[in-house]
C-alpha cells in the first residue's frame, strides 16, 4: 500500500521523525510549510511531497530566497541540457 500524500500533524511529525510539538513549532517558525485546510479549519493536512522538498531545500521551501534560488537553478540547468559549455 502506498503512503498517503496528505498527512495530519501526528503523521507529518512522525514522517519527519519529530515530536508533534517540535513539528508544530517548526511550522509556526516558517521552516516547515503551513498545512492545507481544504478539509476544514480543524483538519489541517500537510503535503508529504512539500515536506520532502523542504527537507532538501527545493522549490517548495517556505523560505522565499531558497525557493527562488532553487527554481533559478532548475531553469538554468534545463537551459544547459544539450548545449556545449560557454567560455567565460
N, C-alpha and C positions, 0 to 999 in steps of 0.2 A: 504494500500500500504506500502511495506517495505521501510525503509530508505535506500538511496543509500549508497554503501560501499565507493565509491571514491568521495571525496569532493573537490571542488575548495576552494581557500583561504577564500572567504566570508562564505561559508557553514561550513568549518572546524572551523573558528573563532567563528561563531555562535554556533556550536555544543559544543565548549568548553566554551561558554559564555565569550568570549574575543572580544575586538575590533580588527579589522583586523591588524592595525599597531602593537598592542601588540602581536598578534599571530605571525606575521612575525618576530618581534624581538626575540621571543622565538625560532623560527626556526633557525634564524641566530646564536643565542647563543648556539644551540645544545640541548636545553631542550625538544624540540619537533622534531620528525623526519623530515628529508628533504622529499620533495614530489617526487613522481614518475613523470617522464617526458616522459612516453611511448606515450603520445598523441602529443608530440612535445614540444619544449623548451618554447613555450608561453602558454602552457596549463598544468601547474602543478596540480597534484591531490594528496590529502592525503588519506591514507587508514584509514577509521574510526576505524577498529579493532586495528591498530597500535596506534592510538591516545588513545583508551581506555586502551590499555596495558601500555602505558607510564604513564597515569594518575594513575594507580595502581602500577607502578613500576615493571611491568612484563618483560618478556624476550624480548620484542620489544623495550625496553628502548634504547635511544640513548647514555646513559651513559654506557660504556662498563662494568664497575665494577658492576653496578646494574644488568645489563643483565646477566652477568656470574653468579653472586650470586643467582639470581632468578632461572636460569636454573639448577644450582647445587642443590638448594633446591628442585626443582621439581623432579630431578633424585633421590635424596636421599629419598624423600617421596615415590616415586614409588617403590624403593627397599625395603622400610619398610612395604609395604602393605602385610598383611597376615603373617608377621613374628613376633614372640614374641620379646619384648624389651630385649636388652642385658644389663647385668650389666657392669658398667664402671670399 
